[in-house]
Amino acid sequence: MRWGRARLDYDILAYSLDRVIAGERFSYGASAGRYAPYVLSQLSGAYRDVPDFLGNQHRVTNTADADAYVARVEAFGPAIDAETERQREDAGRGVFAPDYILDTTLKQLASVRDKPAEGTGPAVDLAAKLKAANLPPDRAQAVARLMTERVFPPSTGNARSSPNCAAVRSMTRASGGCRMARPIIPPRRPPRRRPR
């Protein structure tokens, strides 16, 4: 039985690596562990993956674990910025998700971003993990500050940092997009005309 499990693990790993390698032939999309044709979608993107990883994989049992958690949240903003740039490049090539995927993605972005900093997934998750480990809550407060200052900075009045997802819908490739609701949204495609 043990060898059967090892074989299954090997087959899963080999399949996953084959998919990543196959995705590398494309000059668009994302391939961080799995190939996705779009940098940002309802299934992919740091806005989704980082909080999911922190909540489900990152254990906090001591101060070193808590400090590592804070460091990962600190790297969250730059990860979003890097995806924004890749999304911008892909949009420049004409590669962007269909409207129905963008609609779902924007709703998910808003649900992650449009909360008080203390109510964001990473801040709530770390607070609970610190409490369970009998550690002081100061690192959860630091995460809340990072979420406000570095991950989802407040609006400065320009389109790039607008916290309003409705503004994102009106963004085009030419206008440069906006911060966190970062996909470069193409103009709505005209409806297809049916032959008469």
LINGI-V929988 format. One line per field, one symbol per residue. ss: DSSP state (@ for helix, = for strand, . for the rest). phi: phi as a letter, one per 40 degrees, with the letter a starting at -180 (. if undefined). burial: + if it has 24 or more other ideal C-beta (glycine too) atoms within 12 Angstrom, else -. A space follows every 50 residues. Layout:
# LINGI-V929988
ss = ???
phi = ???
burial = ???
This chain:
# LINGI-V929988
ss = .@@@@@@@@@@@@@@@@@@@@@@......=.....=.........@@@@@ @@@@@@......@@@@@@@@@@@@@@@@@@@@@@@@@@@@@@......@@ @@@@@@@@@@@@@...@@@.@@@@@@@@@@@@.....@@@@@@@@@@@@@ @.......@@@...@@@@@...@@@.....................
phi = .dccccccdccccccccccccccccccagbbcgacbcbcbacbahcdbcc cccccbbccbbaccccccccccccccdccccccdcccccccccgbaccdc ccdcccccdcccccbcdcccdcccccdccccccfbccccccccccccccb cbcccbgbccbcccccccdccbdccggacgcccccccdcccccccc
burial = ---------------------------++++---++-+++++-+++++++ +-+++--+-+-----+-+++-+++-++-+++-++-+++-++---+++--- ++--++-+++-+++--+--++++++++-++----+---++-+++-+++-+ +++-----+++++-+-+++-+----+++++++++++----------
